[in-house]
Amino acid sequence: MKSLGILRTALVASTILLSGQAYAKTLVYCSEASPETFNPMIGTADSTMDAAAKTIFNRLVEFKPGSTEVGPGLAEKWDVSEDGKVYTFHLRHGVKFHANETFTPTREFNADDVLYTFDRQRDADNPYHKLANAAYEYFNALGLGSMIEKIEKIDDYTVRFTLNAPNVTFLPGIALDYLSILSAEQTEKMVAAGTPGLIDQMPVGTGPFMLQAYQQDAQIRYAANKDYWNGAPKIDTLVFAITPEPTIRVERIKANECQVAAPPPAAAAAALKGDPNITVHNLEGQNIGVVGFNVEHQPLGDVRVRTALAKAVNRKAIIESVYQGAGSVAGSVVPPAQIGAVKDAGIDYDPEGAKALLKEAGHEADLSVKLWAMPVSRPYNPNARRMAEMIQADWAAVGVKTEIVTFEWGEYLARTAKGEHDALLIGGSSDNGDPDNMLSYLLSCDGVAGGSNRSRWCNQDFEKLLQQGRVTADPAKRADIYKQAQAILKAEVPLAPIGHSVVSIPVRKSVINYVLDPFGRQNFATVDITE
């Protein structure tokens, strides 16, 4: 284990006097994992979106700080046609892309960058579509490919989107991190130079911070973008101190080696509440941790086997031991704060019922399952290894043998996206507070091909309900649609909802203007720090 003092000199928040007047300010965030990439369109993990999307990039439209309301981003305004099918975005003038040692932009942000960002993901014939063997999980899972009929460049600062039908998820959907606007010019030049990998390793965006240096599993350093279109950040240097072990994050924030930390265990968060120098922000009900079953791996294609494995899991004991009371047993994939959420997943703890189902399916004593467990603490699953061990014991009690498998976080995501697992621990935090977000990402048919649907389960009745939910504006009718969708999940059990966690984010009181994101993401564009 590294000494806690190793990073102290480099990481502790500083106020260094420059020329007797100005102060250079550094803020350190103890993050939970290395990013998969610095390209949000091909990433999925919160650690990627915090390290890339929120720091380096902007979206066409963005959620207003601390809310789920969509506001202007790189588009300063937009018009919507009367039939709700045509959106015309008016782009900001004078927005500059970052420069780095391999690329210096020759022009400002314009419509070409918007078309590149969207068309690279939606058009299989786009010359850049296959860069990095990208799967574009979010874009595919949320149905944007079939939603958008065409995108047109009206002029350098006007872009028109025409949808196939009115869709209530379109605007919040394009505010999500995976649609961060990338530089078309950088891609053109890096591909021409034979170095396309630099797009994902040395990104340039329009956001509040510029990437300076990255040491995997150790540290990411950013410099403030003094030309940021929305006002230069008040801190000069931002550091992500990558600290996978939650208890070490707690020690570091107590020692002022970081000023904001990714969620610690519930007991540690409770202890931090007594520290006069730290504020603990709590966020409830916008995530889900699950056990997913790969229906393409037999006998998990048999609903009786999936239901048996789900019923064998003592979810209440997991909430008590893994979530340590800072969570609740999940009734659905849809978080309880969202419209249409149901309370009964139909998989209450029933070992005897599980044994009967396994016997009926012909697997009374011969079933062996490889259960993949995440190597990192996530907001929706604070201790995947412990959860896997508890599930292993529960399955052993009904005659099922279990081997626990794990990989480095990026490799874990890549391999499970390809469907290499039998069962896995996974989950997610809602991006926009809409039930379509979680249901489509985890369970849509498009998500099978895109890799986000790691259960690899495709049900056409469920898919039709997702489509109905996207085009229905009335909240009460949408709620009923999503209740019907969840009834299918209850019957089919492609995954077993385990828990919704309470996410606690500790912030030192020296940090000013910190705004709690409703989904637990980190955005340091407007924060300041005192001595």
N, C-alpha and C positions, 0 to 999 in steps of 0.2 A: 504493500500500500504506500502511495506517495505521501510524504509529509505534508501536512496542511500548510506548513509555512513556505513551501517551495514557490507557490504562486503569489505569496503575500506582496512582495515588492512590485511585481508586475500588475497585480490585479486589484489591490486595494484602491478604493475610490480616492482620487487625488485632486487637490486644488493647488496646482503649482503656479507660483507667481511668475508671470512673463512680463519683462520690461517694466516691472513695478505697477502694472495696471491690469492686464487681462489675465484670466485664470484658465488653464487647460483642465477640463473636467473629464473624468473617466467613470463610466458606470459599468459594473460587472454583473452579468446574469449567470447564475449557476444553472445551466441547462441539463436535461436528463439524458441526451443522446446526441451522437453526431448526425448531421443531416445525411440523407441518402444521396443528395445531389444539391446543387445550387440553382437548379432549373425547376420552378414550381409546376410546370406543365407535366413533368414526368415523375413528380414526387407524390407521396401520399401521407407521410407521417407528419404529425404536429411539429416534430423537431425540425423537419425540412421547411415547413411553412413559416415557423418563427425565424429560422436562420436565413431564409431567402426571401420569401414573399413579403413579409412584414418589414424587413429592413432594407432590402435592395430594390424592390419593385413597387409599382402601383398597378391598380386595375382601372378599367374603363370607368366603372362606378365602384364605390366602396361603401361599406357600412360605416355609419357615423360612430365616432368613438363611444364605446360603452353601450351600444344599442344594436338592434337588428334592422334599423331603418336605413334604406339605401339612399346615399347622397352622391354628389359629384366626386369624380376622381380625375382621371385624365380627360374625361368628357366633362366639360363645365356645365352642360345642360343637354336635354334630349326632348324630342317630341314623339308622341305616340299617335298613330292613326286612329280614327274613330272605330274601326273594326278590331283594334288591338293587335294587328298582325305586323305593322311596320313601325320600327323604332329608328329614329334618325338622331345620331349622336353628333354633337358639335364639340370638337376637340379643343383643348387649350393650346394657345400659341406660346412660343418661347420656352417650352419644356426641354431641358437638356438631358441627354444620356450621360452616364459616367464614362470616364476613360480609365484605361489601365495600361500596363506595360506592353500588352499585345494588341491593343485596339484604341484608336482615338476617333471618335465620331466626326463626320464631316457635315452633319446636318442635325437639326433638332427633331424631336418626336413628331410624327405625323401619321396620317391614315395608313401608310404602308406598313407600319409596325402593328397596327390593329389587325389588318388583314392577314399579315404573316402569322401572328399569334393564334388567331382562330383557324385559318385555313391549314396551317401545319397540322392541327389536331383533327379537323373534320374531314379533310380531303385526302384520301389514300393516294391520289395521283400528284399531290403537292411534292415538289422536288425535295423538300426537307422532312416529309412525313416520317420517313424511316430512320432518321438520325438517332443514334444511340439505341436503336432497336426499341424505340419507345412504344408503350402500350396505351398511354393517355387514359389512365384508369378513371379519373374523375369525369373527364369529358364524355367518355363512352357510357359510364354508369348512369349519369344524370340525363342521358338522352338528348344532348344538344345536337348531335349529328342529324337525327331525324326531326328535331324541332325546327332547325334553321333551313329555310328554302334557299336563300342566297344572301351574300354580303356584297355590298357595292361601295366602291370609293367614289363619292360624288365630287369631292375635290380634296386637296391635301388636309383639310381640317373638318371634313364631314364624311361620316360613314353611315350607310343605311343597312339595317338588318331587316329582312323579310322572313317572317315565320310561316310555317305551314298552317298554323291555326293559332288563335289567341292562347297565351300560356302564362299563368300566374307565377310560374317558377322561373321565368326567363330572366327578369331583372335581378332578383337576388342570386340567381345561378351564376350570372356573369360577374357578380361582385366577389365570388369565391377566389381563394388564393391561387388555384391552379390556372386561372386566366389572367395572371400577372402579365403585363405587356413587355415582351422582349424586343430587342433591337433587330430589325430585319437586316440592317447594314452590317452589324457584327456577324450575324450568321453567314451572310453572303461572303464576307471577307475571310472568315475563319475556314469556311468550306473551300473557298478558292485557294487558300494557303495550305490546305491539307491538314488542318488542325481543328476539326469540328468539335473535338472533345473540350476545347477551351470554352465553348459556349456554356457548358455546364460546370466547369471548374473555375473559370475566371469570368463571372457574369458581369454584364453592365446593365443597369436599370435606370429608372428615373427617380428612385426612392430616396429616403432621408439619409441612408448610410451607404458607403462604398466599401466593398470587400477589400481588405488589405492583406490578410494572411490567414491561412488555415492549416492547423496541425491536427490530423484526424485523431479523435478520441481525447484530445487535450484542449484545444483553444481555437476560437475564431476571433479575429480582430477586424473592426470596422472603423473607418474615419467618417466624420460628419460630412454630408454633402452640403457645402456652403452655398451652392447654387440651387438648392432644393426649391421647387416651384411653390411649395406650400409653406415656406419659411425655414431657414436653417435650423437644425436641431440645436438645443441649448447645451448638450454635452458634446465634447469634441471627439471622444473615443468611446466606442462600445465594444465590450468584450463578452463573448460567450465562453465561460469556463465549463467545459463539458464534464459533468460529474454524475455518472450513472447511479452511484450508490446514494440513496435518499438520506441516510443518516449523515453522510459526509457533507451533503448540501446543507443540512441543518447546522452542522458545526461551522461551516464556512460563513453562513449568513450571520450567525451569532458572533463570529470573530471579525465581522465586517470585511471579509475577503470577497464577498459578493453582496450586492445590495438588494437583489431580487432573486428568488430561487424557484425552480420548478417544484411542483407539489411534493411535500414530504409525507411520510406516513401519518395517520390520524393522531397517534399518540404524540409524535414529535410536534405536529402542528398545534396540538393542545398545549404542550409545554412552552412553545414559542409565544403563545398568547400572553404569557406572564412576563415577557421581556419588554421593558419600557421603551426599548429602542426599535421595536419591530411591530408592524401592523400585519395581522393575518386576514386576508380577504377570502371569504368563502363563496363558492359558486355551487349551486345545487341543480341536479336534475337534467343536465343537457348531454349526457353521455351514456354509453352502454358497453358493458363487457360481456362477451359471449363465448361459448364453445361452438365452433362451427364443424359441420360434418361434410366431408367431401363425398357427395352422392355418386361420383364416378368411380370411387373405390369400393368394391363390394366387400362385405355385404351392407355397407352404409347406404346403398341405393334402396334398401328395404326400409320403409317408414317404421316398421315394427322395431327394427334394430335401433334406429335413431331415437325413437320414443323411449325405448328401454334405457338407452344410455343417458338420455336426458333425465328420466325419472329416478335413475340411480344416484344422481348428484344431489348431495345435501347442500342446497344453495344457501340456506339460512346459516349453516355452520361456516360456509365460506365468507359470508358477509361479516360474521363476527370475528373470524380469524384473519382474513386477508384484508378486508376493508376496515377492520377494527372499529366497527360501529359507525364509521363515516360513510354510510352507504345504505342502500335498500335493495331487497330482492326485486328483481325486474319482472314485471308482468308482460313486457313486450320489448321488441327492439326499439319502438318509439319511446323516447324519454317522456316521463309523466307530465312535464310542463307543456307539452305540445298538443295541438288539437287532435282528437281522435284516439289518443293513447288509451289502451286497455290495461286492466290490472291482473288478468289471469292468463298466463302463458300455457296452462294446461299440462304442466310438467311438475306438479308438486312431488316432493320426495316420497318415493314409494318403491323401496327395494324389492318387495315381494311381487308387486305388479311388474317391475322390470324383469325379474326372473321369469315370470309367466310369459311375457312377450318374447324374450329370447328363446324360450323353449318352443313357443309357437312358430318362431321363425327358423327353427332348426339349429340354433346356436347356443344350446344350453351350457356347453362347457368348452367350446373350441374357439371362441372369439378372441382374437388378439388385435390390438389397436395401437398404432403409433400416434401419440398425442404430442403435438408441437407446442412449445411454450416460449413466449417472448423472452429475450435476454435482458430487457430493460423494464423499468417501472414506467407505466403509462397512467395518465389521469383516470382512465376507465378501469385499470387493473394495476393496483400498486405493487403487487408481488406475484407475477405470473408463475414463477417456480413453485412457490408455496401452494398456489391454487392448483397447479398441475399435480402436485403430490397428493393433495386432498382428493382430487378427482380420481387419481390412480387407486387410492385406497377404497373409495366408494365403488369403483368398477370392479375391483378385486372381490368385494363383498358379494357381488352378483355373478362371479365366475368369469370376469373378463380380465385378460392379461393386458397390461399397458406398459409400453416403453415411452419414456419422455425424451423428446428430441428438441434440440435448440441450435440456433446459429446466430452469428453476428446480426444485428438488427436489419441492416440493409439487405443482407443475403436472405434473412428470414422472410422479409417482405417479397423479395424477388422470387424465391422458391415457392412460397405459398400462392403467389399470384399465378404461377404456372400449374398449380394443383398437385404438387409433389406429396402433400401430406395426406394422412387419413382424417384425423381430427386436429383442430388447432384452437389455441386461445387467441382471440383477436377482439376487435371492438372499434369504437370511434367516438369522437366528440362531434356534436352537431356543428355545422358551419354557419347555419342561418336560422335555426329555430323552426324549420318547416319539416313535417314528417316525411316528405318526399326525399329529402336529403339523405337520411339514414337508410330508409327502405330501398331507395334506388341504388345507392352506393353498395350496400351489402348484399342485395338480393335480386337486382334486375337481371333480365336476360342479357342486355347489353354488357352488364358487368361481368358476365362469364367470359366473354371474349376479351374484355378490357383488363381482367385480372382482379378487379375489386370484389367481385362475388366469389369468395374463396370457398363457398359451399358448392359452387358450380351447379346450382339448382336453378332450373328455368321452368316456370309455370305460366302458361299462357293466360289463365284466368287472373292470376296475380298481376301479370303484366298489363292486362286490359284495365285493371283498377288503377294502376300507377298512371297510365295514360289519362284516364278520366280525372284523376286528382289534379293533374297538371293543367287541364283546360277548364276546370270548374272554379268559378270565382267565389261562390257563396261558402262561407266558412262552415256552416252547419252541414251542408251537403258534402263538403270535402271531408269533414270529420267522419261522416257515415261511410264514405268510400274507404277511408283508411281503416275503419273498424272492420269492414268486410275483408280487406287485405290481410289484416292481422288474424282474422278467423282462418284464413287459408294457411297461414304460418303455424297456427295452433294445431291444425290437422296434419300438416306435412312435416313439421319439425326439421327444417334444413339446418337449423342451429338452435341452441338452447340459450335463451337470455339468462344471464347470471345476476348482474347487479348494475345499479346506477350509483356512482360514487359522488360524494361531496368533495369537491376539489378545493384545496386550501393553498393559497399563494402568499408566502411571506414576503413582505417588503419593508426594508428599513425606513425609519421615519426621516432619514436624510434625503429620501427620494421625494421630489415634488412633482405634482401633476400626473401621478400614475393613475391610469384609468383601467379599471377591471373590465376586461373583455368578457362579454356574456358567454363565450364558449371557451375561455381559458387560454386564448392565444396571447402572444406578447408583442406589443407595439411600443417602441421607445422613441417615436418620432418627436413627441412633445414633452418628454420628461426632463427634469432638471435635477441637480443634486447639490446639496450644501455640504459644508465641512462636517 
